[in-house]
Amino acid sequence: MNKPDKPSIRRRGIYLLPNLLTTGALFSGYYSITSAIGGRYETAVIAIFIAMILDGLDGRVARLTNTQSEFGVQYDSLSDMTSFAVAPALVMYLWAFSGLGKLGLFAAFVHMAGGALRLARFNTQVGTADRRYFQGLASPAAAAVLAGFIWVSLEHQYSVEVVKFPAIVLTICTGLLMVSNFRYYSFKEIDLRGKVPFIVAISVMLAIAFVMAQPETMLFLLALGYAVSGPVVTLIVRKRRLQERKL
């Protein structure tokens, strides 16, 4: 007499590789905070950029290896909150805002709160939003603007007294851009497995060379340019639509 088959038991677990990269990004954000508390601001901003690289890799690796999961999405958001919302706000506050009282607290909080709201909105739109664009400035890009600004100031030995008020404006703007409705290109449609013209490979190598020559300046300019692109592109598109309606 044949025995009935036992029901298959679904094993629970998490995918190691993408979540390992997410953990690395989370640690980089944590290390940035501890470095800033210890007064090592250059190390703190470099750690934020390392977190950006790891954050970009975990999603790519998950898609390439087909290891996406709901756990990974939520874990990535918590990591982003630490590395790109809390860490930049705290580093900026300790570096330039600690002597400004409530104004410094307000500016740093705007960035942190903007990052939290941006991530919450992103999570609610997963699966429904257009993959080609982000609604609002992505938190890693906002963090790169602040980290790049600090790195450039440290590299050129700008006085904190001179740059602290531009830093306040920049910090508040990054927080507001994250919760704005401006559209930013996501770069998610780029196929890393496909073939590209030889000129593209040369262009990528030249871009890497430019960044490596002056990393602090180039990274800040790239992040700032990307942050500005959202309002500029959105305004151009709206202007064209208004002109088409008038015709």
N, C-alpha and C positions, 0 to 999 in steps of 0.2 A: 504494500500500500504506500503510495507516494505521499510524502509529507508536504503540506503547503509551504510555499516559499515564504521566508521571513521578510517582513517589510524592510526595505532598504533604509538605513539610518543616514540621514544627511549630516555630514560633519560640519561643524561650525568652526570658523577661523577667519583669519584675515590674510590678505596677500602681503607677502613679506617685502618684496622689492620696492613698490611705490610707497608703502607706508614707512619703510626705512628711510627713504629720501625725505618724506614729510617730517619724520623725527629729526633728521639732520637740520632741516629748515627751522624747526621749532627750537632746537638747541642753539642755533646761530642767533635767533632772536633773543633767547635767554642770555647768551654770552654777550650780546650787544648791551643789554641792560646792565649786567654786572660790570662790564668794562667801563661804561659811562659812570657808574657809581664810584668806580675806582679812579676816575679822571682820565682814562685812556680813550679819548674820544675818537682818535683815528682808527683804533682797533674796533671801536663800537660801530662806526659807519661801514667799515669793511665787512664786518659780520653781517650787517643788513644786506649788503650786496651778495654775499655768499648765500644768505637765505633766499634771495631772489632767484639765484641760479638753481638751487635745489628745488624751490617751489615750481619753477618752470619745468624741471626734469620729471618730477613725480607724476604730473598729469600726462606728459608725453609718453613716459614709460608705461603708465597704466593703459593708455589707448593703444600703444604699439603691441603690448603683450596681452591685451584683452583682459586686464585684471581690474577693471573699474568696479567699484562697490559703493553702496550708500555709506558704509563706515568710512571709506576713504574720503568721500566728499565732506563729511562732517569733521573728520580729523584734520583735513586740509584747511578748513575754515577756521578751526581753533588755532592751528599753527599760524595762519595768516593774521589772525587777530593779535597774537603775541608779537610776531616779527615785523608786521607792517603797520600796525595801529598803535600798540602800546610802546614798543621799542623806539620808533622814531620820535614819538611825542615826548617820551621820557628823556631820551638823549638830547633832544633840542632844548627841553626845559632845563636840564642840568648844565648844559653848555652855555646857554644865552639868556634864559628867562628867569632863573632862580632869584635874581635881584630885582625883578619887575613886579613882584607881588601878585595881586589878583589878575592883572593883565597877562602875565606870563602863564598863570594857571589856566586862564580862559583860552588862550591861543593853543596851548598844548592839548587841552581837553577837546577843542573843536576838531582837531585832527584825529584824536583817538575815537571820539564819538562818531565822526564821519566814517572812519574805517569800520566800526562795528555795524552801523546802519547799512553801509555798502555791502558788507558780507551777508547780512541778514536778508537784504533784498535780492542779492544774487542767488542765495539758496532757495528762495521761494520761486525763482524764475528758471531754475534748472529744468531743462527738457522742453520749455516753451519759448524761451528767448532766442533771437537770431544769433547763431553761433559766430557769425562774422563780426559782430559788434558787441561791445560792452555798453551798458547804460550807466554812465558815470565813470569817472576815472578809476581804474583798477587800483586796489590798495598797494600792490607792489610798486607800481609806477609812482604813486603818491609818496611812498616811503623813499623811493630813489631820489625824488626831487629834494627832500629834506636832507637825506644822507649826503647827496652830492654837494649841496650847498655848504654843509658843515665841512666836508672834506676839502673843497676848494678854499674855503676860508682858512682852514688849518694849514694847507699847503702853502698858501701865499702869505700866511701870518697876518691876516686881517685882524684888527682889534675887535673884540666882541662888542665893545661900546659903539663901534661904527656900524656893525652889521646886525645888531639885535632887533632894530625896528623893521628893516627889510625882512628879517627872519620871521617876525611876527606876522607880517602880511602874507608871506609865503606859506606859513604854517596854517593860517586860517583859510587861505585859498585852496590848499590841497584838501582840507577837510570838507569844504563846501563843494569842490569839484567831484568828490567821491559820491556825494548824494545828489548830484545834479542829474538832469536828463540829457546831457550832452552825450553823443555817441562817439565811441572810440573803437578803432579797428582792433580786433582781438588777435590777429595772426594765427588763429586756430585752423584756418583753411590751408595753411602751407603744408604741403605733402613732403615730409622729410625722406620718404622712401622712394619718391619719384625721381626721374632724371631731370636735370636742369642744364641750360646752355653753359658752355665753358666760361663765358663772360660773367655769369652769375657767381661761379666759384671764385674767380679772380676778385670780383667786387667784395665778396664776403671776406676774403683774406686781407684785402686792403682796409676794410672797415675794422677788422680785428687789430691790424697793425696801428691804425690811428688811435684806437682806444687804448692799446697797450703803451703807446708813446706818452700819452697824457691821460691816464685813466680817470683821475678825479675830475678834470675839466670836461672831457668827452662824455663821461657818464652823466654828469650833471646837465650838460647841454642836450643830450639825447632825451633824458627824462623830462626836462623842461619843455623841449619841443613837442614831445608826445602829449604832455599835459595841456599845452596851448592848442594842439591840433583839434581837440574836441570842440571847443567853442567856435573856432575859426571855421571848421568844416560844417558845423551845424548852422551857423549864420549864413554861409554861402548857399547851402541847400535851401534854406528858408527863403532867401532873397530870390533864388531862381524860381521857386514855386510861386511866389507872389507875382513875379514878372509873367509867368506862364498864365496865371489866372486873369491878369489884366488884358492879355492878348485875345 
